[in-house]
């Protein structure tokens, strides 16, 4: 495993030219879970604030408001339409469809296998949010809800931080940051959709994909590994052969020792027999 630190920021990385761009994609869904659709075009605020937004085919400024908005200005900028929306410097805002509630979605696609940490802060930016309930969701790979929270009222804000140890994410798996209908309240609360500023940062703690080319030392070490393995096998074989030879020699000498012992025993028995016969007065005839 190769250690590598990489950080992505929704605000710092925001693209005004491409969608998707690098690890980020801007789009929407018909519901919180379901198919992800990319926004197709970026338009500038016709009132000249400098704020831009990604929209679907059927939307632009002051229509259904479904989009992902960005303030490129280095200062706080006030966006005024039917309400006042306060965009801090370089902030990203997300707005659901203002009648059917289709959620606005920003998607992060993991570039490598690894351990990632996530942090998010969601804040109502609209002074028209007195009775508004906004649902904030973080969904992993379109399957697992990592976190969900609800904002209620003007200036409401909530934050999420993943566990300190991070979470294991595979290459091309996705993390969706979703702004949509609130989790509670009645229909009158939920249909008053407003702008929510989203700060999202993702950090890669450990990268499981090694892209560094091996140096000559590593190549030498790698090439010598098969030779070292063959040498180890040869040494083991020689040790086994030597052990078998030693055992055979020991068995041979043990066999010789037993035979000599048996021969001496037979000779000793015959001598005793002759002595017994002679002592008993019998004639011993030799041939």
URTAJO-V895331 format. One record per residue. N is the residue number from 1. SS is DSSP state (H for helix, E for strand, C for the rest). D_LAST is the distance of its C-alpha to the last C-alpha in whole Angstrom. Layout:
BEGIN
N;SS;D_LAST
N;SS;D_LAST
END
This chain:
BEGIN
1;C;92
2;E;94
3;E;97
4;E;101
5;E;104
6;E;107
7;E;110
8;E;112
9;E;116
10;C;118
11;C;121
12;C;120
13;C;118
14;C;121
15;C;122
16;C;125
17;C;124
18;C;121
19;C;120
20;C;117
21;E;116
22;C;113
23;C;112
24;E;115
25;E;117
26;E;120
27;E;121
28;E;122
29;C;120
30;C;122
31;C;121
32;C;118
33;C;115
34;C;115
35;C;116
36;C;116
37;E;119
38;E;120
39;C;124
40;C;125
41;E;128
42;E;129
43;E;133
44;E;135
45;C;137
46;C;140
47;C;142
48;C;141
49;C;138
50;C;136
51;C;133
52;E;131
53;E;129
54;E;127
55;E;128
56;C;127
57;C;129
58;C;132
59;C;133
60;C;134
61;C;136
62;C;138
63;C;137
64;C;134
65;C;133
66;C;129
67;E;128
68;E;126
69;E;128
70;E;128
71;C;130
72;C;130
73;C;132
74;C;131
75;C;134
76;C;134
77;E;136
78;E;138
79;E;138
80;E;141
81;C;142
82;C;142
83;C;141
84;E;140
85;E;136
86;E;135
87;E;132
88;C;131
89;C;130
90;C;127
91;C;126
92;E;125
93;E;127
94;E;126
95;E;128
96;C;128
97;C;130
98;C;133
99;C;134
100;C;130
101;C;128
102;C;125
103;C;123
104;E;123
105;E;120
106;E;118
107;E;115
108;E;112
109;E;109
110;C;106
111;C;105
112;C;101
113;C;99
114;E;99
115;E;100
116;E;104
117;E;107
118;E;110
119;E;113
120;E;117
121;E;120
122;E;123
123;E;126
124;E;130
125;C;132
126;E;135
127;C;138
128;C;138
129;C;135
130;C;137
131;C;135
132;C;133
133;E;129
134;E;127
135;E;123
136;E;120
137;E;117
138;E;114
139;E;111
140;E;108
141;C;107
142;C;110
143;C;107
144;E;107
145;E;110
146;E;109
147;E;113
148;E;116
149;E;119
150;E;123
151;E;126
152;E;129
153;C;133
154;C;134
155;C;132
156;C;129
157;E;125
158;E;122
159;E;119
160;E;115
161;E;112
162;C;108
163;C;106
164;C;105
165;C;101
166;C;103
167;E;102
168;E;99
169;E;101
170;C;100
171;C;101
172;C;104
173;C;105
174;E;108
175;E;110
176;E;114
177;E;116
178;E;119
179;E;123
180;E;124
181;E;126
182;C;125
183;C;123
184;C;125
185;C;129
186;C;131
187;H;132
188;H;135
189;H;133
190;H;131
191;C;133
192;C;135
193;C;132
194;C;132
195;C;131
196;E;128
197;E;126
198;E;123
199;E;120
200;E;117
201;E;114
202;E;110
203;E;108
204;E;104
205;E;102
206;E;99
207;E;98
208;C;95
209;C;96
210;C;95
211;C;97
212;C;96
213;C;94
214;C;91
215;C;91
216;H;89
217;H;87
218;H;86
219;H;85
220;H;83
221;H;81
222;H;81
223;H;80
224;H;77
225;H;76
226;H;74
227;H;72
228;H;71
229;H;70
230;H;68
231;H;66
232;H;66
233;H;64
234;H;62
235;H;61
236;H;60
237;H;58
238;H;56
239;H;56
240;H;54
241;H;51
242;H;51
243;H;50
244;H;48
245;H;46
246;H;45
247;H;44
248;H;42
249;H;40
250;H;40
251;H;38
252;H;36
253;H;35
254;H;35
255;H;32
256;H;30
257;H;31
258;H;30
259;H;27
260;H;26
261;H;27
262;H;24
263;H;21
264;H;22
265;H;22
266;H;19
267;H;17
268;H;20
269;H;19
270;H;15
271;H;16
272;H;18
273;H;16
274;H;14
275;H;17
276;H;19
277;H;16
278;H;16
279;H;20
280;C;20
281;C;19
282;C;16
283;C;13
284;C;10
285;C;7
286;C;4
287;C;0
END
